[in-house]
Amino acid sequence: MPANSRGFTLLEAIVALAVMAMALIPMVAFVSQAAGELQRAGESNERSFVMQSALALMEPINPMAEAQGRLPLDRNITMAWESLPIVEPNPGIQVGAGLPAYRLGFFKVHVSLLRGQDTWFDFDMRKVGYEKTNQEMPFK
């Protein structure tokens, strides 16, 4: 090989490629990890938004009148609930109680959020159920 020749030998090119590859591996791993974290954050935000929507829809629902039911949240997500009494409703008017013209009970409401037909996530809440009695007050 002449002394004034310029360029890289094959060995030098292979070593340069190996050094560049070793420098790129951590960067590719970082980008992959960041993409996974971004996807998990998006899923968490979507779940939080859907849960807030479900809580808002459950607010006016009376578990004594509607013990179970289903409501669509959007084209692919449905909310389903089922109520079970924790404290059975009072049998009738209770003089001296807070709301004597109402029957009150305390309910555990299990709420499920479905994507398509599959359960996405669920949660439990407690609600007061009520029913206006048709009885006259004993003391007017």
HUHU-V384877 format. One line per field, one symbol per residue. ss: DSSP state (a for helix, b for strand, c for the rest). psi: psi as a letter, one per 30 degrees, with the letter a starting at -180 (. if undefined). burial: I if it has 24 or more other C-alpha atoms within 12 Angstrom, else O. A space follows every 10 residues. Layout:
BEGIN
ss = ???
psi = ???
burial = ???
END
This chain:
BEGIN
ss = ccccccccca aaaaaaaaaa aaaaaaaaaa aaaaaaaaaa aaaaaaaaaa aaaaaaaaac cccccccbbb bbccccbbbb bbbbbbbccc cccccccccc cbbbbbbbbb bbbbbccbbb bbbbbbbbbb bbcccccccc
psi = klfgkllkle eeeeeeeeee eeefeeeeee eeeeeeeeee eeeeeeeeee eeeeeeefef kjfeeiflak kkeaffkkkk lkkkkejkkk fakjkfleif gkkklkkkjj kkkkjbfkke lllklklkkl kklgkkkfj.
burial = OOOOOOOOOO OOOOOOOOOO OOOOOOOOOO OOOOOOOOOO OOOOOOOOOI IOOIIOOIOO IIIIOOIOOO OOIOOOIIII IIIIIOOOII OIIOOOOOOI IIIIIIIIII IIIIOOOOOO IIIOIIIIII IOOOOOOOOO
END
